[in-house]
Amino acid sequence: MDLGLRNRVALVFGAGGGLGGAIARTLAGEGAKVVVADLDRDAATATADAIRSAGGQAKELVWSLADLSVIDDNVENIERELGSIDVLVNNTGGPPPTPVAGQDPSQWLAQFQSMVLSVIAITDRVLPGMRQRKWGRIITSTSSGVVAPIPNLGISNTLRLSLVGWSKTLAREVGRDGVTSNIVLPGRIATQRITFLDEQKAKRENRPIADVAMESTASIPVGRYGDPQEYGDVVAFLASERASYVTGSVIRVDGGLIQSI
């Protein structure tokens, strides 16, 4: 199936990591020109090099989502080199695992700026061009915790849920302009983040990490952690021409983990 992404410009955040890297490589494989944005220069370069080695087009860009002042300069840089942004994949890092109660207000403020306000501000920067061209895709990766709150991920559960309300509202505002806005929820996908969370749980409960991972996979109907490529494939479809009638949705890529309907 031709997804209609050839020569589209895609900006993918967190593209040096497991989920973001898989998304970036998949979009590039479909012919998109991909901007690999990440706070970690080496990680961004590794993903961009992999794309170029496979014959794709990629530009690495060091970008701190906590710094809103760089948005205009970075977007203008992309527009000069590659063209206007057609696909925006908002994929932010996760906050430290903590209870929801008793966190310092400064912690909430810092995480809100990097996880929520940055997503809104970057989207607002690229959205006028999408609406003018009558084509655009806004895809925001959050967490299964927005449907079923995850213990000890209080900040993540709270702040990511606000992006669901924002994305749904945005979808209604821009739908007639050919722009879609969707949320994607990863379940337990085999990335460094999941390994870290398993390690933290094992440490808190004084248990072997192998036991924690086994218990976790036992709760997933398909019986395993997901592959980042499986996540990237779903995001690539939502970014495509073929998904023009999918908007305002929350798509689960979780192997059936979330028990609610």
Secondary structure, 3 states (H helix, E strand, C coil): CCCCCCCCEEEEECCCCHHHHHHHHHHHHCCCEEEEEECCHHHHHHHHHHHHHCCCEEEEEECCCCCHHHHHHHHHHHHHHCCCCCEEEEECCCCCCECCCCCCHHHHHHHHHHHHHHHHHHHHHHHHHHHHHCCEEEEEECCHHHCCCCCCEHHHHHHHHHHHHHHHHHHHHHHHHCEEEEEEEECCECCHHHHHHHHHHHHHHCCCHHHHHHHHHHCCCCCCCECHHHHHHHHHHHHCHHHCCCCCCEEEECCCCCCCC
